[in-house]
Amino acid sequence: MAVVVGASRVTVRRYLEHLADIDQVVRRPRYGGGGRPEVEYRWGSSRG
């Protein structure tokens, strides 16, 4: 995402976190193999 919009990864993460805080995107952990889980963001409200 950072490469597509031409911003740093930190800036993109902060903006996505802001969108999640105001219920514009849904934030969910995504578990893969080993290591730290990734965070997945999807458009939509978490309020159902």
C-alpha positions as CSV (number, residue, x, y, z in Angstrom):
1,M,0.0,0.0,0.0
2,A,2.8,2.4,0.9
3,V,4.4,2.1,-2.5
4,V,1.1,2.5,-4.3
5,V,0.2,5.8,-2.6
6,G,3.8,7.0,-2.4
7,A,4.1,7.3,1.4
8,S,6.1,5.7,4.1
9,R,4.9,2.5,5.7
10,V,4.7,4.3,9.0
11,T,2.5,7.0,7.6
12,V,0.2,4.5,5.9
13,R,-0.1,2.4,9.1
14,R,-1.0,5.5,11.1
15,Y,-3.6,6.5,8.6
16,L,-5.1,3.0,8.6
17,E,-5.2,3.0,12.4
18,H,-7.0,6.4,12.3
19,L,-9.6,5.0,9.9
20,A,-10.1,2.0,12.1
21,D,-10.5,4.3,15.2
22,I,-13.3,6.2,13.4
23,D,-15.0,3.0,12.1
24,Q,-14.2,3.5,8.4
25,V,-12.2,0.2,8.2
26,V,-12.3,-3.0,10.1
27,R,-9.0,-4.1,11.7
28,R,-8.4,-7.9,12.1
29,P,-5.3,-10.0,12.9
30,R,-4.3,-12.4,10.2
31,Y,-2.3,-15.4,11.4
32,G,0.0,-17.2,9.0
33,G,2.8,-19.6,9.6
34,G,5.4,-18.5,12.1
35,G,6.3,-15.1,13.4
36,R,4.2,-12.1,14.3
37,P,0.6,-12.0,13.0
38,E,-0.2,-9.3,10.4
39,V,-3.0,-6.8,10.7
40,E,-5.6,-6.8,7.9
41,Y,-7.7,-3.8,7.1
42,R,-11.0,-4.0,5.2
43,W,-13.5,-1.2,4.2
44,G,-16.6,-1.2,6.3
45,S,-17.9,-0.6,9.8
46,S,-17.2,-2.8,12.8
47,R,-20.6,-1.9,14.2
48,G,-22.5,-4.3,12.1
